[in-house]
Amino acid sequence: MAPPRNVVKIAVQMPDAIPQLIQLDQAKPLAAVLKEVCDAWSLVHSERYALQFADGHRSYITENNRTEIKNGSILCLSTAPDLEAERLLGGLQSGSRERRREALQHLVLLAPDVTFAQEVISRDGLQRLGTIVEDGDDLGEVLTLALRAFLELMEHGMVSWETLSIPFVRKVVCYVNMNLMDASVQPLALRLLESVTLSSPALGQLVKSEVPLDRLLVHLQVMNQQLQTKAMALLTALLQGANPAERKHMLGYLWQRNLRQFIYKNIIHSATPLGDEMAHHLYVLQALMLGLLEPRMRTPLDPYSQEQREQLQALRQAAFESEGESLGTGLSADRRRSLCAREFRKLGFSNSNPAQDLERVPPGLLALDNMLYFSRHAPSAYSRLVLENSSREDKHECPFARSSIQLTVLLCELLRIGEPCSETAQDFSPMFFGQDQSFHELFCVSIQLLNKTWKEMRATQEDFDKNWVAPGHAGGAGAAGPYAGPEAQLPGAFPNQGECASLWGGAAAEADRAAASGGHAGPSHTVSCWEWVPVLAPPAPVPHGPCPRSVPVSKPSPCPLRPPTQGATGKAEARAHGPDPPAAFAPPLRGDTLPQNQQPEAPGQAVVLLPVPQPQGAAVRGRGGGRQPTHPGEPA
């Protein structure tokens, strides 16, 4: 006969006793079950005991979680959580270092259990642990265990991070800033400061003022992956807590110290697989970087701004006026205005007044920034794209300005610019750490790829509006990709990922041929086929391992990067150190040429964050030297 559904068969263990095999009736009160178990072993005062799971975190069994007990579960009889908490907290006040260490070890094991944590916190356990941390009498295992137990208890959310005292936070900051420190202490201290920064604006400002950015750069360079990850976590937390102006200043300072290049070469393309936590922090850093574009995206063009009018004229002149030629020389004012209006229409604006097209928010001024960047950094490709479409008579022209505005909107939606960061996402793109001005460079490649696709599908002006359908967000568009809408309307018009791969066959072969001949080898790092086709395929999360279908190219001999310099002294240092380290760049489309100012970065080169004081005894990726610039806000 089968047992009732609310009865489970389990085993109960106790040290130095024969295990019991019992049938646990889930309808019976837990106190009655404990009484039966204790009676079987001739134990009195059953209220002093409790049942725990024998494996995992050894969680205590309560009326709330007893349904987790299944057939075949193994439980153990142990001291009740209130008595165990009292015993361990008493051990923390012992004069014996060994007894304190043993009490902390047991505290760390039991702290993840919410029932035990409630008992410890109600007995001022956090204050006792805080005293050990503040005293700092033992900077080794005892301090490590105290920090771990403190973090485990705080993560239950029963006590607010804002209740921490300023002396306690400053003491933890000291552990982060110390050079000679146990390798197991600093990751825990960084983790604690990250939680403080994200949870308490007031204490976050204290952490920001007490932890120099240079110190975090030192921790990022060590070989200890855990320490490196926690340093990145605190860095992103500080950036999230800063206002937009402070964030822009902090990111500019970090880029001057070569952090972008270091992340790209020494973290993303490290021989060590990228962990999930580091991937999340890189996603957050990418989102914060792209978030700097939001003010431009939210700002419409001001038709009364002289600067913006000049930028529009520069865009028109770059396409239709040769060098040294002025518009309508010798023509009347009315004739010049008529000619200018006609050229703006040829440029792809909806009407003769481009300000009306750029009043849309988003993309606002960000679309104008993209078009100007393309015209200045890829002038030949810009002129060719505009002229070949403005001179067509078969209604198949792709309007450059309208396409640029809509493409900018699409990129902003795909990259979630202006949206808050996800707490779990890990889908970042290496290209945003591979070069400067990565968003504008992405636009330059995308607008050419869009024009190529437009011609292949033989689209017309009538197709323009219906082909631009609001896409899904990056990584969330599903198998059909961000163009699921247009693909459904125009089957076969937009290539899938397999077809996208073939688009890069020519670029890959060209890169290989150039590398073999010692010439210009295209992208100087290993380039994933999906890094530069966001318009045709959704950007996939970074794989924790080698990128799929990569294009290896030549590896020139490494050369050290130098710190940024300014003025006459900077020029002298530049002559002494050699030319500036070039930035990575996007691979060219077939038949397109790269901007003249783009030069390949040396692949495999060990990028170092310079100049940063190195902690004694710390293993650092790469080497570097140079003058130590002062931290923002600090005296020289």
Secondary structure as a PSIPRED ss2 file (coil, helix, strand):
# PSIPRED VFORMAT (PSIPRED V4.0)

   1 M C   1.000  0.000  0.000
   2 A C   1.000  0.000  0.000
   3 P C   1.000  0.000  0.000
   4 P C   1.000  0.000  0.000
   5 R C   1.000  0.000  0.000
   6 N C   1.000  0.000  0.000
   7 V E   0.000  0.000  1.000
   8 V E   0.000  0.000  1.000
   9 K E   0.000  0.000  1.000
  10 I E   0.000  0.000  1.000
  11 A E   0.000  0.000  1.000
  12 V E   0.000  0.000  1.000
  13 Q E   0.000  0.000  1.000
  14 M C   1.000  0.000  0.000
  15 P C   1.000  0.000  0.000
  16 D C   1.000  0.000  0.000
  17 A C   1.000  0.000  0.000
  18 I C   1.000  0.000  0.000
  19 P C   1.000  0.000  0.000
  20 Q E   0.000  0.000  1.000
  21 L E   0.000  0.000  1.000
  22 I E   0.000  0.000  1.000
  23 Q E   0.000  0.000  1.000
  24 L E   0.000  0.000  1.000
  25 D E   0.000  0.000  1.000
  26 Q C   1.000  0.000  0.000
  27 A C   1.000  0.000  0.000
  28 K C   1.000  0.000  0.000
  29 P C   1.000  0.000  0.000
  30 L H   0.000  1.000  0.000
  31 A H   0.000  1.000  0.000
  32 A H   0.000  1.000  0.000
  33 V H   0.000  1.000  0.000
  34 L H   0.000  1.000  0.000
  35 K H   0.000  1.000  0.000
  36 E H   0.000  1.000  0.000
  37 V H   0.000  1.000  0.000
  38 C H   0.000  1.000  0.000
  39 D H   0.000  1.000  0.000
  40 A H   0.000  1.000  0.000
  41 W C   1.000  0.000  0.000
  42 S C   1.000  0.000  0.000
  43 L C   1.000  0.000  0.000
  44 V C   1.000  0.000  0.000
  45 H C   1.000  0.000  0.000
  46 S H   0.000  1.000  0.000
  47 E H   0.000  1.000  0.000
  48 R H   0.000  1.000  0.000
  49 Y E   0.000  0.000  1.000
  50 A E   0.000  0.000  1.000
  51 L E   0.000  0.000  1.000
  52 Q E   0.000  0.000  1.000
  53 F E   0.000  0.000  1.000
  54 A C   1.000  0.000  0.000
  55 D C   1.000  0.000  0.000
  56 G C   1.000  0.000  0.000
  57 H C   1.000  0.000  0.000
  58 R C   1.000  0.000  0.000
  59 S C   1.000  0.000  0.000
  60 Y E   0.000  0.000  1.000
  61 I C   1.000  0.000  0.000
  62 T C   1.000  0.000  0.000
  63 E C   1.000  0.000  0.000
  64 N C   1.000  0.000  0.000
  65 N C   1.000  0.000  0.000
  66 R H   0.000  1.000  0.000
  67 T H   0.000  1.000  0.000
  68 E H   0.000  1.000  0.000
  69 I C   1.000  0.000  0.000
  70 K C   1.000  0.000  0.000
  71 N C   1.000  0.000  0.000
  72 G C   1.000  0.000  0.000
  73 S C   1.000  0.000  0.000
  74 I E   0.000  0.000  1.000
  75 L E   0.000  0.000  1.000
  76 C E   0.000  0.000  1.000
  77 L E   0.000  0.000  1.000
  78 S E   0.000  0.000  1.000
  79 T E   0.000  0.000  1.000
  80 A C   1.000  0.000  0.000
  81 P H   0.000  1.000  0.000
  82 D H   0.000  1.000  0.000
  83 L H   0.000  1.000  0.000
  84 E H   0.000  1.000  0.000
  85 A H   0.000  1.000  0.000
  86 E H   0.000  1.000  0.000
  87 R H   0.000  1.000  0.000
  88 L H   0.000  1.000  0.000
  89 L H   0.000  1.000  0.000
  90 G H   0.000  1.000  0.000
  91 G H   0.000  1.000  0.000
  92 L H   0.000  1.000  0.000
  93 Q C   1.000  0.000  0.000
  94 S C   1.000  0.000  0.000
  95 G C   1.000  0.000  0.000
  96 S C   1.000  0.000  0.000
  97 R H   0.000  1.000  0.000
  98 E H   0.000  1.000  0.000
  99 R H   0.000  1.000  0.000
 100 R H   0.000  1.000  0.000
 101 R H   0.000  1.000  0.000
 102 E H   0.000  1.000  0.000
 103 A H   0.000  1.000  0.000
 104 L H   0.000  1.000  0.000
 105 Q H   0.000  1.000  0.000
 106 H H   0.000  1.000  0.000
 107 L H   0.000  1.000  0.000
 108 V H   0.000  1.000  0.000
 109 L H   0.000  1.000  0.000
 110 L H   0.000  1.000  0.000
 111 A C   1.000  0.000  0.000
 112 P C   1.000  0.000  0.000
 113 D C   1.000  0.000  0.000
 114 V H   0.000  1.000  0.000
 115 T H   0.000  1.000  0.000
 116 F H   0.000  1.000  0.000
 117 A H   0.000  1.000  0.000
 118 Q H   0.000  1.000  0.000
 119 E H   0.000  1.000  0.000
 120 V H   0.000  1.000  0.000
 121 I H   0.000  1.000  0.000
 122 S H   0.000  1.000  0.000
 123 R C   1.000  0.000  0.000
 124 D C   1.000  0.000  0.000
 125 G H   0.000  1.000  0.000
 126 L H   0.000  1.000  0.000
 127 Q H   0.000  1.000  0.000
 128 R H   0.000  1.000  0.000
 129 L H   0.000  1.000  0.000
 130 G H   0.000  1.000  0.000
 131 T H   0.000  1.000  0.000
 132 I H   0.000  1.000  0.000
 133 V H   0.000  1.000  0.000
 134 E H   0.000  1.000  0.000
 135 D H   0.000  1.000  0.000
 136 G C   1.000  0.000  0.000
 137 D C   1.000  0.000  0.000
 138 D C   1.000  0.000  0.000
 139 L C   1.000  0.000  0.000
 140 G C   1.000  0.000  0.000
 141 E H   0.000  1.000  0.000
 142 V H   0.000  1.000  0.000
 143 L H   0.000  1.000  0.000
 144 T H   0.000  1.000  0.000
 145 L H   0.000  1.000  0.000
 146 A H   0.000  1.000  0.000
 147 L H   0.000  1.000  0.000
 148 R H   0.000  1.000  0.000
 149 A H   0.000  1.000  0.000
 150 F H   0.000  1.000  0.000
 151 L H   0.000  1.000  0.000
 152 E H   0.000  1.000  0.000
 153 L H   0.000  1.000  0.000
 154 M H   0.000  1.000  0.000
 155 E C   1.000  0.000  0.000
 156 H C   1.000  0.000  0.000
 157 G C   1.000  0.000  0.000
 158 M C   1.000  0.000  0.000
 159 V C   1.000  0.000  0.000
 160 S C   1.000  0.000  0.000
 161 W H   0.000  1.000  0.000
 162 E H   0.000  1.000  0.000
 163 T H   0.000  1.000  0.000
 164 L C   1.000  0.000  0.000
 165 S C   1.000  0.000  0.000
 166 I H   0.000  1.000  0.000
 167 P H   0.000  1.000  0.000
 168 F H   0.000  1.000  0.000
 169 V H   0.000  1.000  0.000
 170 R H   0.000  1.000  0.000
 171 K H   0.000  1.000  0.000
 172 V H   0.000  1.000  0.000
 173 V H   0.000  1.000  0.000
 174 C H   0.000  1.000  0.000
 175 Y H   0.000  1.000  0.000
 176 V H   0.000  1.000  0.000
 177 N H   0.000  1.000  0.000
 178 M C   1.000  0.000  0.000
 179 N C   1.000  0.000  0.000
 180 L C   1.000  0.000  0.000
 181 M C   1.000  0.000  0.000
 182 D C   1.000  0.000  0.000
 183 A C   1.000  0.000  0.000
 184 S C   1.000  0.000  0.000
 185 V H   0.000  1.000  0.000
 186 Q H   0.000  1.000  0.000
 187 P H   0.000  1.000  0.000
 188 L H   0.000  1.000  0.000
 189 A H   0.000  1.000  0.000
 190 L H   0.000  1.000  0.000
 191 R H   0.000  1.000  0.000
 192 L H   0.000  1.000  0.000
 193 L H   0.000  1.000  0.000
 194 E H   0.000  1.000  0.000
 195 S H   0.000  1.000  0.000
 196 V H   0.000  1.000  0.000
 197 T H   0.000  1.000  0.000
 198 L H   0.000  1.000  0.000
 199 S H   0.000  1.000  0.000
 200 S C   1.000  0.000  0.000
 201 P H   0.000  1.000  0.000
 202 A H   0.000  1.000  0.000
 203 L H   0.000  1.000  0.000
 204 G H   0.000  1.000  0.000
 205 Q H   0.000  1.000  0.000
 206 L H   0.000  1.000  0.000
 207 V H   0.000  1.000  0.000
 208 K H   0.000  1.000  0.000
 209 S H   0.000  1.000  0.000
 210 E H   0.000  1.000  0.000
 211 V C   1.000  0.000  0.000
 212 P C   1.000  0.000  0.000
 213 L H   0.000  1.000  0.000
 214 D H   0.000  1.000  0.000
 215 R H   0.000  1.000  0.000
 216 L H   0.000  1.000  0.000
 217 L H   0.000  1.000  0.000
 218 V H   0.000  1.000  0.000
 219 H H   0.000  1.000  0.000
 220 L H   0.000  1.000  0.000
 221 Q C   1.000  0.000  0.000
 222 V E   0.000  0.000  1.000
 223 M C   1.000  0.000  0.000
 224 N C   1.000  0.000  0.000
 225 Q H   0.000  1.000  0.000
 226 Q H   0.000  1.000  0.000
 227 L H   0.000  1.000  0.000
 228 Q H   0.000  1.000  0.000
 229 T H   0.000  1.000  0.000
 230 K H   0.000  1.000  0.000
 231 A H   0.000  1.000  0.000
 232 M H   0.000  1.000  0.000
 233 A H   0.000  1.000  0.000
 234 L H   0.000  1.000  0.000
 235 L H   0.000  1.000  0.000
 236 T H   0.000  1.000  0.000
 237 A H   0.000  1.000  0.000
 238 L H   0.000  1.000  0.000
 239 L H   0.000  1.000  0.000
 240 Q H   0.000  1.000  0.000
 241 G H   0.000  1.000  0.000
 242 A C   1.000  0.000  0.000
 243 N C   1.000  0.000  0.000
 244 P H   0.000  1.000  0.000
 245 A H   0.000  1.000  0.000
 246 E H   0.000  1.000  0.000
 247 R H   0.000  1.000  0.000
 248 K H   0.000  1.000  0.000
 249 H H   0.000  1.000  0.000
 250 M H   0.000  1.000  0.000
 251 L H   0.000  1.000  0.000
 252 G H   0.000  1.000  0.000
 253 Y H   0.000  1.000  0.000
 254 L H   0.000  1.000  0.000
 255 W H   0.000  1.000  0.000
 256 Q H   0.000  1.000  0.000
 257 R C   1.000  0.000  0.000
 258 N C   1.000  0.000  0.000
 259 L H   0.000  1.000  0.000
 260 R H   0.000  1.000  0.000
 261 Q H   0.000  1.000  0.000
 262 F H   0.000  1.000  0.000
 263 I H   0.000  1.000  0.000
 264 Y H   0.000  1.000  0.000
 265 K H   0.000  1.000  0.000
 266 N H   0.000  1.000  0.000
 267 I H   0.000  1.000  0.000
 268 I H   0.000  1.000  0.000
 269 H C   1.000  0.000  0.000
 270 S C   1.000  0.000  0.000
 271 A C   1.000  0.000  0.000
 272 T C   1.000  0.000  0.000
 273 P C   1.000  0.000  0.000
 274 L C   1.000  0.000  0.000
 275 G C   1.000  0.000  0.000
 276 D H   0.000  1.000  0.000
 277 E H   0.000  1.000  0.000
 278 M H   0.000  1.000  0.000
 279 A H   0.000  1.000  0.000
 280 H H   0.000  1.000  0.000
 281 H H   0.000  1.000  0.000
 282 L H   0.000  1.000  0.000
 283 Y H   0.000  1.000  0.000
 284 V H   0.000  1.000  0.000
 285 L H   0.000  1.000  0.000
 286 Q H   0.000  1.000  0.000
 287 A H   0.000  1.000  0.000
 288 L H   0.000  1.000  0.000
 289 M H   0.000  1.000  0.000
 290 L H   0.000  1.000  0.000
 291 G H   0.000  1.000  0.000
 292 L C   1.000  0.000  0.000
 293 L C   1.000  0.000  0.000
 294 E H   0.000  1.000  0.000
 295 P H   0.000  1.000  0.000
 296 R H   0.000  1.000  0.000
 297 M H   0.000  1.000  0.000
 298 R C   1.000  0.000  0.000
 299 T C   1.000  0.000  0.000
 300 P C   1.000  0.000  0.000
 301 L C   1.000  0.000  0.000
 302 D C   1.000  0.000  0.000
 303 P C   1.000  0.000  0.000
 304 Y C   1.000  0.000  0.000
 305 S C   1.000  0.000  0.000
 306 Q H   0.000  1.000  0.000
 307 E H   0.000  1.000  0.000
 308 Q H   0.000  1.000  0.000
 309 R H   0.000  1.000  0.000
 310 E H   0.000  1.000  0.000
 311 Q H   0.000  1.000  0.000
 312 L H   0.000  1.000  0.000
 313 Q H   0.000  1.000  0.000
 314 A H   0.000  1.000  0.000
 315 L H   0.000  1.000  0.000
 316 R H   0.000  1.000  0.000
 317 Q H   0.000  1.000  0.000
 318 A H   0.000  1.000  0.000
 319 A H   0.000  1.000  0.000
 320 F H   0.000  1.000  0.000
 321 E C   1.000  0.000  0.000
 322 S C   1.000  0.000  0.000
 323 E C   1.000  0.000  0.000
 324 G C   1.000  0.000  0.000
 325 E C   1.000  0.000  0.000
 326 S C   1.000  0.000  0.000
 327 L C   1.000  0.000  0.000
 328 G C   1.000  0.000  0.000
 329 T C   1.000  0.000  0.000
 330 G C   1.000  0.000  0.000
 331 L C   1.000  0.000  0.000
 332 S C   1.000  0.000  0.000
 333 A H   0.000  1.000  0.000
 334 D H   0.000  1.000  0.000
 335 R H   0.000  1.000  0.000
 336 R H   0.000  1.000  0.000
 337 R H   0.000  1.000  0.000
 338 S H   0.000  1.000  0.000
 339 L H   0.000  1.000  0.000
 340 C H   0.000  1.000  0.000
 341 A H   0.000  1.000  0.000
 342 R H   0.000  1.000  0.000
 343 E H   0.000  1.000  0.000
 344 F H   0.000  1.000  0.000
 345 R H   0.000  1.000  0.000
 346 K H   0.000  1.000  0.000
 347 L H   0.000  1.000  0.000
 348 G C   1.000  0.000  0.000
 349 F C   1.000  0.000  0.000
 350 S C   1.000  0.000  0.000
 351 N C   1.000  0.000  0.000
 352 S C   1.000  0.000  0.000
 353 N C   1.000  0.000  0.000
 354 P H   0.000  1.000  0.000
 355 A H   0.000  1.000  0.000
 356 Q H   0.000  1.000  0.000
 357 D H   0.000  1.000  0.000
 358 L C   1.000  0.000  0.000
 359 E C   1.000  0.000  0.000
 360 R C   1.000  0.000  0.000
 361 V C   1.000  0.000  0.000
 362 P C   1.000  0.000  0.000
 363 P C   1.000  0.000  0.000
 364 G C   1.000  0.000  0.000
 365 L H   0.000  1.000  0.000
 366 L H   0.000  1.000  0.000
 367 A H   0.000  1.000  0.000
 368 L H   0.000  1.000  0.000
 369 D H   0.000  1.000  0.000
 370 N H   0.000  1.000  0.000
 371 M H   0.000  1.000  0.000
 372 L H   0.000  1.000  0.000
 373 Y H   0.000  1.000  0.000
 374 F H   0.000  1.000  0.000
 375 S H   0.000  1.000  0.000
 376 R H   0.000  1.000  0.000
 377 H H   0.000  1.000  0.000
 378 A C   1.000  0.000  0.000
 379 P H   0.000  1.000  0.000
 380 S H   0.000  1.000  0.000
 381 A H   0.000  1.000  0.000
 382 Y H   0.000  1.000  0.000
 383 S H   0.000  1.000  0.000
 384 R H   0.000  1.000  0.000
 385 L H   0.000  1.000  0.000
 386 V H   0.000  1.000  0.000
 387 L H   0.000  1.000  0.000
 388 E H   0.000  1.000  0.000
 389 N H   0.000  1.000  0.000
 390 S H   0.000  1.000  0.000
 391 S C   1.000  0.000  0.000
 392 R C   1.000  0.000  0.000
 393 E C   1.000  0.000  0.000
 394 D C   1.000  0.000  0.000
 395 K C   1.000  0.000  0.000
 396 H C   1.000  0.000  0.000
 397 E C   1.000  0.000  0.000
 398 C C   1.000  0.000  0.000
 399 P C   1.000  0.000  0.000
 400 F H   0.000  1.000  0.000
 401 A H   0.000  1.000  0.000
 402 R H   0.000  1.000  0.000
 403 S H   0.000  1.000  0.000
 404 S H   0.000  1.000  0.000
 405 I H   0.000  1.000  0.000
 406 Q H   0.000  1.000  0.000
 407 L H   0.000  1.000  0.000
 408 T H   0.000  1.000  0.000
 409 V H   0.000  1.000  0.000
 410 L H   0.000  1.000  0.000
 411 L H   0.000  1.000  0.000
 412 C H   0.000  1.000  0.000
 413 E H   0.000  1.000  0.000
 414 L H   0.000  1.000  0.000
 415 L C   1.000  0.000  0.000
 416 R C   1.000  0.000  0.000
 417 I C   1.000  0.000  0.000
 418 G C   1.000  0.000  0.000
 419 E C   1.000  0.000  0.000
 420 P C   1.000  0.000  0.000
 421 C C   1.000  0.000  0.000
 422 S C   1.000  0.000  0.000
 423 E C   1.000  0.000  0.000
 424 T C   1.000  0.000  0.000
 425 A C   1.000  0.000  0.000
 426 Q C   1.000  0.000  0.000
 427 D C   1.000  0.000  0.000
 428 F C   1.000  0.000  0.000
 429 S C   1.000  0.000  0.000
 430 P C   1.000  0.000  0.000
 431 M H   0.000  1.000  0.000
 432 F H   0.000  1.000  0.000
 433 F H   0.000  1.000  0.000
 434 G H   0.000  1.000  0.000
 435 Q C   1.000  0.000  0.000
 436 D C   1.000  0.000  0.000
 437 Q C   1.000  0.000  0.000
 438 S H   0.000  1.000  0.000
 439 F H   0.000  1.000  0.000
 440 H H   0.000  1.000  0.000
 441 E H   0.000  1.000  0.000
 442 L H   0.000  1.000  0.000
 443 F H   0.000  1.000  0.000
 444 C H   0.000  1.000  0.000
 445 V H   0.000  1.000  0.000
 446 S H   0.000  1.000  0.000
 447 I H   0.000  1.000  0.000
 448 Q H   0.000  1.000  0.000
 449 L H   0.000  1.000  0.000
 450 L H   0.000  1.000  0.000
 451 N H   0.000  1.000  0.000
 452 K H   0.000  1.000  0.000
 453 T H   0.000  1.000  0.000
 454 W H   0.000  1.000  0.000
 455 K H   0.000  1.000  0.000
 456 E H   0.000  1.000  0.000
 457 M H   0.000  1.000  0.000
 458 R C   1.000  0.000  0.000
 459 A C   1.000  0.000  0.000
 460 T C   1.000  0.000  0.000
 461 Q H   0.000  1.000  0.000
 462 E H   0.000  1.000  0.000
 463 D H   0.000  1.000  0.000
 464 F H   0.000  1.000  0.000
 465 D H   0.000  1.000  0.000
 466 K H   0.000  1.000  0.000
 467 N H   0.000  1.000  0.000
 468 W C   1.000  0.000  0.000
 469 V C   1.000  0.000  0.000
 470 A C   1.000  0.000  0.000
 471 P C   1.000  0.000  0.000
 472 G C   1.000  0.000  0.000
 473 H C   1.000  0.000  0.000
 474 A C   1.000  0.000  0.000
 475 G C   1.000  0.000  0.000
 476 G C   1.000  0.000  0.000
 477 A C   1.000  0.000  0.000
 478 G C   1.000  0.000  0.000
 479 A C   1.000  0.000  0.000
 480 A C   1.000  0.000  0.000
 481 G C   1.000  0.000  0.000
 482 P C   1.000  0.000  0.000
 483 Y C   1.000  0.000  0.000
 484 A H   0.000  1.000  0.000
 485 G H   0.000  1.000  0.000
 486 P H   0.000  1.000  0.000
 487 E H   0.000  1.000  0.000
 488 A H   0.000  1.000  0.000
 489 Q H   0.000  1.000  0.000
 490 L C   1.000  0.000  0.000
 491 P C   1.000  0.000  0.000
 492 G C   1.000  0.000  0.000
 493 A C   1.000  0.000  0.000
 494 F C   1.000  0.000  0.000
 495 P C   1.000  0.000  0.000
 496 N C   1.000  0.000  0.000
 497 Q H   0.000  1.000  0.000
 498 G H   0.000  1.000  0.000
 499 E H   0.000  1.000  0.000
 500 C H   0.000  1.000  0.000
 501 A H   0.000  1.000  0.000
 502 S H   0.000  1.000  0.000
 503 L H   0.000  1.000  0.000
 504 W C   1.000  0.000  0.000
 505 G H   0.000  1.000  0.000
 506 G H   0.000  1.000  0.000
 507 A H   0.000  1.000  0.000
 508 A H   0.000  1.000  0.000
 509 A H   0.000  1.000  0.000
 510 E H   0.000  1.000  0.000
 511 A H   0.000  1.000  0.000
 512 D H   0.000  1.000  0.000
 513 R H   0.000  1.000  0.000
 514 A H   0.000  1.000  0.000
 515 A H   0.000  1.000  0.000
 516 A H   0.000  1.000  0.000
 517 S H   0.000  1.000  0.000
 518 G C   1.000  0.000  0.000
 519 G C   1.000  0.000  0.000
 520 H C   1.000  0.000  0.000
 521 A C   1.000  0.000  0.000
 522 G C   1.000  0.000  0.000
 523 P C   1.000  0.000  0.000
 524 S C   1.000  0.000  0.000
 525 H C   1.000  0.000  0.000
 526 T C   1.000  0.000  0.000
 527 V E   0.000  0.000  1.000
 528 S E   0.000  0.000  1.000
 529 C C   1.000  0.000  0.000
 530 W C   1.000  0.000  0.000
 531 E C   1.000  0.000  0.000
 532 W C   1.000  0.000  0.000
 533 V C   1.000  0.000  0.000
 534 P C   1.000  0.000  0.000
 535 V C   1.000  0.000  0.000
 536 L C   1.000  0.000  0.000
 537 A C   1.000  0.000  0.000
 538 P C   1.000  0.000  0.000
 539 P C   1.000  0.000  0.000
 540 A C   1.000  0.000  0.000
 541 P C   1.000  0.000  0.000
 542 V C   1.000  0.000  0.000
 543 P C   1.000  0.000  0.000
 544 H C   1.000  0.000  0.000
 545 G C   1.000  0.000  0.000
 546 P C   1.000  0.000  0.000
 547 C C   1.000  0.000  0.000
 548 P C   1.000  0.000  0.000
 549 R C   1.000  0.000  0.000
 550 S E   0.000  0.000  1.000
 551 V E   0.000  0.000  1.000
 552 P C   1.000  0.000  0.000
 553 V C   1.000  0.000  0.000
 554 S C   1.000  0.000  0.000
 555 K C   1.000  0.000  0.000
 556 P C   1.000  0.000  0.000
 557 S C   1.000  0.000  0.000
 558 P C   1.000  0.000  0.000
 559 C C   1.000  0.000  0.000
 560 P C   1.000  0.000  0.000
 561 L C   1.000  0.000  0.000
 562 R C   1.000  0.000  0.000
 563 P C   1.000  0.000  0.000
 564 P C   1.000  0.000  0.000
 565 T C   1.000  0.000  0.000
 566 Q C   1.000  0.000  0.000
 567 G H   0.000  1.000  0.000
 568 A H   0.000  1.000  0.000
 569 T H   0.000  1.000  0.000
 570 G H   0.000  1.000  0.000
 571 K H   0.000  1.000  0.000
 572 A H   0.000  1.000  0.000
 573 E H   0.000  1.000  0.000
 574 A H   0.000  1.000  0.000
 575 R H   0.000  1.000  0.000
 576 A H   0.000  1.000  0.000
 577 H H   0.000  1.000  0.000
 578 G C   1.000  0.000  0.000
 579 P C   1.000  0.000  0.000
 580 D C   1.000  0.000  0.000
 581 P C   1.000  0.000  0.000
 582 P C   1.000  0.000  0.000
 583 A C   1.000  0.000  0.000
 584 A C   1.000  0.000  0.000
 585 F C   1.000  0.000  0.000
 586 A C   1.000  0.000  0.000
 587 P C   1.000  0.000  0.000
 588 P C   1.000  0.000  0.000
 589 L C   1.000  0.000  0.000
 590 R C   1.000  0.000  0.000
 591 G C   1.000  0.000  0.000
 592 D C   1.000  0.000  0.000
 593 T C   1.000  0.000  0.000
 594 L C   1.000  0.000  0.000
 595 P C   1.000  0.000  0.000
 596 Q C   1.000  0.000  0.000
 597 N C   1.000  0.000  0.000
 598 Q C   1.000  0.000  0.000
 599 Q C   1.000  0.000  0.000
 600 P C   1.000  0.000  0.000
 601 E C   1.000  0.000  0.000
 602 A C   1.000  0.000  0.000
 603 P C   1.000  0.000  0.000
 604 G C   1.000  0.000  0.000
 605 Q C   1.000  0.000  0.000
 606 A C   1.000  0.000  0.000
 607 V C   1.000  0.000  0.000
 608 V C   1.000  0.000  0.000
 609 L C   1.000  0.000  0.000
 610 L C   1.000  0.000  0.000
 611 P C   1.000  0.000  0.000
 612 V C   1.000  0.000  0.000
 613 P C   1.000  0.000  0.000
 614 Q C   1.000  0.000  0.000
 615 P C   1.000  0.000  0.000
 616 Q C   1.000  0.000  0.000
 617 G C   1.000  0.000  0.000
 618 A C   1.000  0.000  0.000
 619 A C   1.000  0.000  0.000
 620 V E   0.000  0.000  1.000
 621 R C   1.000  0.000  0.000
 622 G C   1.000  0.000  0.000
 623 R C   1.000  0.000  0.000
 624 G C   1.000  0.000  0.000
 625 G C   1.000  0.000  0.000
 626 G C   1.000  0.000  0.000
 627 R C   1.000  0.000  0.000
 628 Q C   1.000  0.000  0.000
 629 P C   1.000  0.000  0.000
 630 T C   1.000  0.000  0.000
 631 H C   1.000  0.000  0.000
 632 P C   1.000  0.000  0.000
 633 G C   1.000  0.000  0.000
 634 E C   1.000  0.000  0.000
 635 P C   1.000  0.000  0.000
 636 A C   1.000  0.000  0.000
